[in-house]
Amino acid sequence: MSGALSVVGACPLDCPDGCSWVVTVEDGKAVKMRGNPDHPYTRGALCVKVNRYLEHTRADDRILYPMRRTGPKGSGQFERISWDEALDEISVRLRAIVDEHGGEAIWPYLGTGTLGYLQGCEGVAGRRFWNVLGASKHWLNICSAAGSTGLRRTLGNAGGMDPENFALSKLILLWGTNTLTSGHHLWKFIQDARANGAYVVAIDPIRTRTADQTDEHLAIRPGTDAALALGLLNVVLAENAQDEEFLAAYTEGWEQFREEILSYPVERVAEITGIPAEAVHRLGTRLAHTRPTALRATHGLQRHAGGGTALRTIASIPGVTGDWRHPGGGVAYSTSDHVHLAIDTRDDLLARPVRTRVMTKIASQLDDVKCLWVYAANPAGSSPDANAIRRQLARDDLFTVVVEQFPTDTVDYADIVLPATMQIEHYDLHAGYGHMYLAWNEPAVEPPGECLSTTETFRRLAAHMGLKEPSLYDSDLELAEQLLASGHPSMEGITLDRLRKEGWVRMNYPKPFAPFAEGFPTPSGRLRFPPAGQAYVPSHTASADRSVYPLTLITPASHMFLNTTFGNNPELRRRAKDPVVLVHPADAQARGLTDGQRVRVHNEGGEFLADVEISDRVAPGVVASPKGRWPKFSPGGANPNAVVAERDGDMGRGPAFHDNLVELSPVS
């Protein structure tokens, strides 16, 4: 292509793969995007969603200019205004709120729409500005908080094994993870392992497209993962296959945990999990005698009442078998704790300590908020108790600013909308949470219309308000230099100049990498087994009264959408078809439901509409409907979050998206 320029960048989306991509630019226009063939994890491939990213940047509904609401909240009626008009109004309103109600009446609501360390949630973009105003802090718990907390209590950090080491594994347990939909690049390393004789098991309430490709699928009852972990270890002990040397040298609390394991014999575990006893015993025996064993446990399985405990107990398995000592052994959840960038949000700029508001509690924690500033988030489409969220967003006394790329359901309730750049239009620094690489994103093209990056938006607002703190005006490149200056050994030799030249760099960890082969980053240097009686926490649905709402609803990731990103893309919406709810044949028969019939999926919190898909991909008593659809594009104007309760799990205030009871009723 004559005169074409190749620009290396990085995918910003909420996916462990953190892909490196190459954008081809011709005459100032991005004409092609492909996965970077030189990146050891991306290996030249992007997912079905991101393959349409360039098309998405040019979509007809892209927000290109600042807007002010002209109709009722929720109507989505706006008029175009200038940046000066928008910043004038915002400045006046923020000053008045701080003067009358205090800074904590401002809630900066930052989501996972971009995982950038400059523009997004990983670096807590804009936090310096909010600290100057004394705004509330924001606890981003929606994704992985429960599991990360559980892993840190056990291992000292949640980093776990290098996913590339799955190629070395002999037994692979894909536990609560649909790899081919949510992080498909790992599959290539699994294929390498299978070529060398590895056995692959999917443990999942749904027989997913990934489960179809494995050697065995165990249809576990939602929320019972910790019980299965204990049952598998019960078989390991019966086989006398525990690694006594590793236990003595690198663990604590073993004797008490051993007694806990012995109280979960296979027969009891079969009753709890719904997995046949012979299948539990068979896998436990395989686990006992196969080294190394790798467990891939991701975010879906920790979105219930006992999610943190589940990850804590699963991470104990390689402590008993000694797999943490072997490359290709251990648990892979998120590699984020292996990333040591220097994130300086300047909390010293706060005049006093401030309240922390919880992302998934927006429905109940907005009562005393006077300004909601939403960026890289879509709470009206992504957070629990959606009906209550809409009622809050409709308040006349709530000044809502949304920084966005597209007219989401949340945008419809905004007072001011600010146009945001997309990834090919700004600088950013990334670290995938499913591999060991940093990536630099160089802007490939100029932003369209009057779109600004998050960092530039805050710089301009700070200037408009006359704020004097120098750090509010640091450039993107200065912020990147600060991030890379942590001094941690894993960052040695990684400079901004090098990243901009090479596009991506592996952090300074060996290959292969066994992070806990010689101890753990806990105070004692040992893995901490769960205390007595705390290795299994039942889900909310385990003991609930099922007489009115007898079905457990889980809301897995869609293959076409990433959270609600791409929920407005016409082609991906066409491929996704109408929303469905998977129903086991026995449950459909009991309700007189037929394939394709539209039903109300409902409980005391609300309802959404979906078409029945009768399938044995779910077990009796379990129904499933994928997340990610925009309510405004869904029948009845609601998605599954209308029936998801706003409540915390056991650790990290993690939400319980997969821990809700519903009933199905035909639409008359």
LINWOKA-V940969 format. One record per pair of residues at least 6 apart in sequence whose ideal C-beta (glycine too) atoms are under 6 Angstrom apart, sorted by the first residue. I is the first residue (numbers start at 0). J is the second residue. Records with the same first field share a line. If there is no record, write none. Layout:
I: J ; J
This chain:
3: 23 ; 25
4: 24
5: 21 ; 23
6: 22 ; 24 ; 441 ; 443
7: 21 ; 502
8: 20 ; 22 ; 440
9: 19 ; 429 ; 438 ; 440
10: 18 ; 49
11: 113 ; 114 ; 115 ; 422
12: 561
13: 111 ; 562
14: 182
15: 182 ; 432 ; 433
16: 182 ; 184 ; 431 ; 433
17: 429 ; 431
18: 34 ; 41 ; 45
19: 35 ; 38 ; 41 ; 438 ; 503
20: 32 ; 34 ; 35
21: 33 ; 35
22: 29 ; 32 ; 423 ; 443
23: 30 ; 31
24: 443
29: 53 ; 423 ; 443 ; 444
32: 52 ; 53
34: 41 ; 43 ; 44 ; 45
35: 41
36: 43
38: 503
40: 184 ; 434
48: 561 ; 565
55: 568
56: 421
60: 405 ; 406
62: 403 ; 418
63: 418 ; 447 ; 448
64: 79 ; 418 ; 448 ; 449
65: 80 ; 82 ; 85 ; 417
66: 77 ; 79 ; 416
67: 78 ; 80 ; 415
68: 77 ; 414
69: 76 ; 78
70: 76
72: 393 ; 412
73: 393 ; 411 ; 412
75: 411
85: 415
86: 460 ; 463
90: 463 ; 464
92: 398
96: 104 ; 369 ; 370
97: 132
100: 369
102: 132 ; 133 ; 134
103: 135 ; 353 ; 354
104: 368 ; 369
105: 134 ; 370
106: 135 ; 356 ; 368 ; 371
107: 129 ; 134 ; 137 ; 372
108: 371 ; 373 ; 376
109: 120 ; 137 ; 374 ; 375
110: 375 ; 376
111: 120 ; 142
112: 375
113: 119 ; 375
114: 121
115: 427 ; 429
116: 122 ; 428 ; 482
117: 427 ; 428 ; 454 ; 475 ; 478
118: 124 ; 427 ; 452 ; 453
119: 375
120: 139
122: 342
123: 344
124: 453
125: 457
126: 344
127: 345 ; 470 ; 471
128: 457 ; 461 ; 471
130: 345 ; 348 ; 349
131: 348 ; 466 ; 468
133: 350
135: 353 ; 354 ; 356
136: 353 ; 355
138: 355 ; 357
139: 358
140: 357 ; 358 ; 359 ; 652 ; 653
141: 358 ; 359
142: 298
143: 298 ; 333
144: 651 ; 653
145: 301 ; 306 ; 307 ; 648 ; 650 ; 651 ; 653
146: 301 ; 310 ; 332
147: 157
148: 307 ; 650 ; 651
149: 307 ; 310 ; 311 ; 650
150: 157 ; 310 ; 314 ; 332
151: 157
152: 311
153: 311 ; 314 ; 527
154: 314 ; 519
155: 519 ; 520 ; 521
156: 336 ; 520
157: 332 ; 333 ; 336
158: 334 ; 336 ; 337 ; 514
159: 330 ; 331 ; 332
160: 329 ; 331
161: 435 ; 512
162: 185 ; 331 ; 433 ; 434
163: 188
164: 326 ; 327 ; 511
165: 188 ; 189 ; 192 ; 293
166: 188 ; 191 ; 192
167: 326 ; 327
168: 192 ; 197 ; 291 ; 293 ; 327
169: 197 ; 289
170: 198 ; 289 ; 292
171: 189 ; 197 ; 199 ; 293
172: 200 ; 294
173: 201 ; 295
174: 202 ; 294 ; 296
175: 296 ; 299 ; 300
176: 295 ; 297
177: 207 ; 209
178: 185 ; 186 ; 209
179: 208 ; 209
180: 556 ; 558
181: 556
182: 433
198: 214
199: 213 ; 214
200: 215
201: 209 ; 210 ; 213 ; 216
202: 217 ; 219
203: 210
204: 219 ; 221 ; 553 ; 621
205: 616 ; 617 ; 623
206: 216 ; 616
210: 216
217: 274 ; 278
218: 618
219: 272 ; 274
220: 272 ; 273
221: 551 ; 553 ; 657
222: 303 ; 538
223: 271 ; 272
224: 300 ; 309
225: 308 ; 309 ; 312 ; 535
226: 268 ; 271 ; 272 ; 535
227: 272
228: 312 ; 313 ; 316
229: 260 ; 263 ; 534
230: 263 ; 265 ; 268 ; 279
231: 283 ; 286
232: 260 ; 319
233: 260 ; 263 ; 264
234: 280 ; 283 ; 284
235: 241 ; 287
238: 287
240: 287
241: 319
242: 320 ; 321
245: 321 ; 324
246: 253
249: 518 ; 525
250: 318 ; 525 ; 526
251: 523 ; 525 ; 527
252: 528
255: 531
256: 528
259: 534
265: 276 ; 279 ; 280
266: 276
268: 279
269: 276 ; 279
286: 292
290: 325
291: 322 ; 325 ; 327 ; 328
292: 322 ; 328
293: 327
294: 330
295: 331
296: 313 ; 330 ; 332
300: 309
301: 309 ; 310
302: 656 ; 657
303: 538 ; 655 ; 657 ; 658
304: 538 ; 539 ; 648 ; 655 ; 658
305: 536 ; 649
306: 648 ; 653
307: 649 ; 650
308: 536 ; 649
311: 529
312: 529 ; 534
314: 330
315: 528
317: 323 ; 328 ; 329
318: 526
322: 328 ; 329
323: 329 ; 515
324: 516
326: 511 ; 513
333: 432
334: 432
335: 432
338: 430
339: 485 ; 487 ; 489 ; 490
340: 482 ; 485
341: 482 ; 484 ; 485
345: 470
356: 364
357: 652
359: 382 ; 383 ; 654
361: 378 ; 382 ; 388
362: 384 ; 387 ; 388 ; 645
365: 391
370: 398
371: 399
372: 400
373: 401 ; 409
374: 402
377: 407 ; 409 ; 563
378: 388 ; 409
379: 388 ; 408 ; 409
380: 408 ; 563 ; 629 ; 630
381: 562 ; 563
382: 388
383: 640 ; 643 ; 645 ; 654
384: 645
385: 640 ; 641
386: 605 ; 641
392: 412
398: 414
399: 412 ; 413 ; 414
400: 415
401: 409 ; 410 ; 413 ; 416
402: 417 ; 419
403: 410 ; 419
404: 419 ; 421
405: 567
408: 629 ; 630 ; 631
410: 416
418: 449 ; 450
420: 446 ; 450 ; 452
423: 443 ; 444
424: 442 ; 446
425: 442 ; 452
426: 475
427: 440
428: 479 ; 482
429: 438
430: 437
435: 505 ; 506 ; 508
436: 503 ; 505
437: 504
438: 503
439: 498 ; 499
454: 475
458: 472
461: 471
479: 495
480: 495
483: 495
489: 506 ; 507
491: 507
493: 504
518: 524
519: 525 ; 526
521: 527
536: 649
538: 658
539: 658
540: 551 ; 658 ; 660
543: 660
548: 602 ; 660 ; 661 ; 662
550: 622 ; 661
551: 621
552: 622 ; 659 ; 661
553: 623 ; 657
554: 624 ; 626 ; 639 ; 656
555: 625
557: 625 ; 627
559: 571 ; 574 ; 575
560: 566 ; 627
562: 627
563: 627 ; 629
565: 571
566: 627 ; 628 ; 629
577: 610
578: 609 ; 628 ; 633
579: 609 ; 610 ; 612
580: 600 ; 609 ; 622 ; 624
581: 612 ; 614 ; 616 ; 617 ; 623
582: 611 ; 613 ; 622
583: 617 ; 619
584: 613
585: 619
586: 619
587: 613
590: 663
592: 611
594: 613
595: 610
596: 611
597: 608 ; 610 ; 666
598: 611 ; 663 ; 665
599: 606 ; 664 ; 666
600: 607 ; 609 ; 661 ; 663
602: 642 ; 661
604: 642 ; 644
605: 641 ; 642
607: 637 ; 638 ; 639 ; 641
608: 634 ; 635
609: 624
617: 623
624: 639
628: 638
630: 636 ; 637 ; 638
642: 659 ; 661
643: 656 ; 659
644: 659
646: 655
648: 655
